[in-house]
Amino acid sequence: MYWMCSWGLWISFADKNQEGVGYWVDNAGVVVPWGTSAMFYVTPKAEDFSKLGIGQYPGHMNIGDSVRANLYFLANDKYYQLNIDLVIIAPKTVDNEFEVVATRLINVQQTPGEYEWTPGKEIPAEWVELQIGTSDWVLYALAPLNEDGTEKEGNAKYSKSYTCTPYPGFWMDGEGHNVGWNSNARVGLTIASPEGSFALMQYPGVKLGEEFKFPIFLVNEDNGKMVEFDFTYSIVETVVEEEELEEVGEEVIVVPVDQNGAIATLNLKNVAEKLGTTVDDLTAGEYLHGMTASGTYGGGVEVLSSNPLSFSIKGKATTDADEVFMWFDKAELSDDGILSITTMSNEDVADDFSVVGEMCFIVEKKCYVVELKFMSNKTYLAGINDIQTAAVKLQPMFDLQGRQVKKAQRGLYIQNGRKVLVK
């Protein structure tokens, strides 16, 4: 229907078609349905009309294009006109090559159904900022493959061309490549419904029993660092509620890997205190769990057993002998609670070897998460030596994670390129 105000301006009340409160417009700024002539949408946020959401229709606008939408706020015989110009500019050039500095696994289940988002999985904002150095990150997915089926090189491997509303979001194939809305799409993902959380949606026709594994990335475009979230998205008959675990602490340790054995350390006394138990009790039960490729923690093991955890070459905990690439060969505990873990590999480790894994101590529904940064022992020691050389006059002491210590307690340290045992 149409209404004419006293100034002779005809204003169209077209059907609202974006979140129930906004409009799609064509290249002339005229309100149109979602489809081939739509250029972009503008909508007040459903939960806060003081904010506007704006997004382009995927593939309909090119760099340099511009479109204007005219909005009118009416009250009796007065109106307020708001002109919104959308200009498409070239993407920001990122000089630093993207580097995954941390990884987390997320397991999501959903029953079969069309156009329904899963409940949001909260994005761990503080953890992300700690890893990449900013809270102003950008969402990326894998870019479409080359015509020959290979992945693109460098930063071109990743895409931030959003193809799924509410933006930012992607329609992806089963392996996470951003393919947009078409017959190759299997999974939709957004971080805007609800905001600050990951929510997923199945493409129409996805069937019961299908499972998709894919990565999503949050990127600091200033330094190239990014965190990777590895999703396992399963279409199930009944959603099994995950056991509620209270995370009471977390830390990151570097784990050097060598065919002849290399040592990493962990302050087990600190872990026990966070979990409300003692070191003796913590080492007496099967409280240590490794994160598996399915995105869940495996069965518990004793931390002081002869072979507490084994990992694949991708850093996932595994009990399959054919997948094992490295393992905790043995663990020793000092009197003051310092756990020394020897890590072995079943073959030579490349100098550039670097993957991220995760383990967790779980006691009475409380968990203490330890992120494991596996790397070659040769590279690990070289990095420590570089730090030592830069400050040789001071002769500082470092722990086995490469962190400088001001006052050494009992345990193993690195000083002047050599391991030092402080008793």
Disulfide bonds with the S-S distance in Angstrom:
none
